[in-house]
Amino acid sequence: MKNGANNFTAERIAELRKNIDFSDIPEIKNFSGGHLRNWKPAKKAVSFRIDLDNLEWLQSEGVKGYQKKMNAVIRWAKQNNCPIETL
């Protein structure tokens, strides 16, 4: 006995898809937030200088993971439209 998705023919699937209303679902155009399951944005190793007080603040809860925190701070600033040209 077949059950589940095995019962659907290509014609039945096309018919079902034709009747789906996507009008209340916003289209995802910006994937930089990384909120899709198992998807991670591309990363690149960079080297730069940082003031010691800022580094100590990032490492205040432990040295491990401070780079992720720094990335989160930059992402927050980008998502909240912080004006970079005034820095």
Secondary structure, DSSP 8 states (H G I E B T S, - for coil): ---GGGG--HHHHHHHHHT---TTS------TT--STT-------------HHHHHHHTTT-STTHHHHHHHHHHHHHHTT--GGG-
